[in-house]
């Protein structure tokens, strides 16, 4: 609804919680990319993705929140952890985790964040959307998902399957050929 009389300067309790959870998600995301321990990075990723599910709940999009938990927190993080275990990645601090391009990465991340914030603020500057009737509808989300997002969803599933198969191939030990016992 446009112009429903709601002021951006007097936030409700839900909006305050939304902002606080957003800050927690941002902190977890920063810890995900800055920690030198790969397992800790995966666990911080769980916190960040779980926080996004909470944000969806606050937006009254329960279906999307559960999809976030099941697919991202459940499947993707388990896939990452299996990949770490199967490839025998170091559990402790990993000196290979830092490529030395930290300041370039920070610059690119800040530019991307500034661009996204500018686009979102410009798009919704004068519009107030009642999310209770739009985003929370499972039927609306289902139609959107299966009409516009089927191909990217399937491409992502093939990519994740290829990553899992690659981790399995990398984890296999080279089996040295041994003479068959019956050939003596």
N, C-alpha and C positions, 0 to 999 in steps of 0.2 A: 504494500500500500504506500502510495506516495503522499507525503504530508499528513501523517496520522497524528501529529502533535507531539511526537516523541523528540526529546532534545538529546543531542549527543553530549551535552555538557552535564547532564544528570544521569549517569549510568545506573542501571538496575543491578541487583545482586548477581544475577546470572552473567551480566556483562563484565562485572568485576572478576568473578570466578573464571570466566573465559579468558580474560587478560592474564590472570595469574597462572592458569594452566598453560597458556601460550608461552609465558616466560619460562616455565619449567621445561616445556618441550624444546624451546630454543637452547636452554642450558644443556639438556641431555643431548641435543644434536651437536652442539659444540664439543661436548666431551666425547661423543662418538668419533668425530673426525680428528680430535687432537690427542687422544690417548695412544700410547705406544704399545699397549697390550691388545692383541687382536680379539681375544675372548672378552675383555672388558668393553671393547668397542661394540661387539655384538650385543652385549647386555645393555649398554647405554642405548643402542638402537631399539631394543625392546621397550625401554622406558619412553623414548621419543615417539615410537609408533603407538604405544598404549595411550600416551597423552593426546595424540591426535584422535584416537577413538573417543576419549572423554570430551574433546572439543565437538565431535559430531553429536554426542549425546546432548551436550548443551545447546546445540542447534536444532534439537528435536528430530534428528535424522538417525533414529535407532537402527534401522536396517543397515545403513552405511557404516555405522559404528561397529556393528557385529561383523560385517564384511571386513572391515579394517582389522579387527581382532583375529578373525579366522584366517584370512589370507596373508596379511602382512606380519602380524605378531606371531601367528602360528606357523604358516608355511615358509615364508621367506626367511625368517630368522632361524628356523630349524634347518633350512637348506644352507644358510651361511655357516651355522655351527657344524653341520655334517661336513661341509667343504673344508672347514678348518681342521676337523679331526681326521678326515680321510687323507688330506695332503700332508699331514703331520706338521702343521704350522707350529712355530714356537709358541708355548703357552705364556712364557714370561715376556719381558720387554723385548721388542723386536727392532733392532737397529735398521732393518730394511724398510720399516714402515714410514720413514721420513726421507723423502726424495730430495729435500733441499729447496723445493719450490714453494715453500710455505707462504712467502710474501706475495708471490704471483697468485697463488690460490686464494689468499685473503682478498686481494684486489678484485679478482674475478667474482668471488662470492659476494662482496659488497656491491659491485656493479649490478649483479643479477638481482640481489635483494632490493636495491634502490629502484631498479626497473619494475620489478613486480609490485612493490608498494605504490609506486607512482601510477601504474596502470589500474590497480584495484581502487585506489583513492579517487582517481579521475572517473572511473566507471560508476562508482557508487556515491559520489559526493552529494548529490541532491536526492537520492533515492532511498526510501526506507522499504525494505522487503519483509513481509511477515513470513518468517520461515516456518511457522507452525502449519501452514497450509500448502507450502510449496515443497520444501526439502524433505519433510518427514513422510511424504506419501510413498509407500513402497511401490505402488503401481506406477507413479511418475518416474521413480528411480529405475524401475525395471524396463520401462519403455525406452528411457534415455540410454540405459546400458546396452540393451540389445539392438537398438536402432543405430547408435553412433559409435559405440565403444567395443564392439565385438572383435573387430580386426586387431586393434592394439592389445586387447586382453589376450587373445589367442597368440599373438606374436610374443608377448611377454611370457606366456606359459611355455612356448617352445624354447625361448632363450634360457629360462630357468632349468628346463629339462636338459638342455645342452650343457649348462654349467655343472649340473649334478653328474652327468655322464663323464664330463671332463675331469671332475674331481675323482671319480672312481678310477678312471684310466691312469691319472697321475699317481694315485695311491698304490697301485699294483706294484709289487716287487718284481724285478726281472727274474724270471725263473731260468736258472741255468740248466741246460740240457744235461741230464744224467743218463747213463746207459741203462737200458731196460734190464731188469734182473733175469729175464728169460733168455738173453742173448749170450750169456757166458758160456 
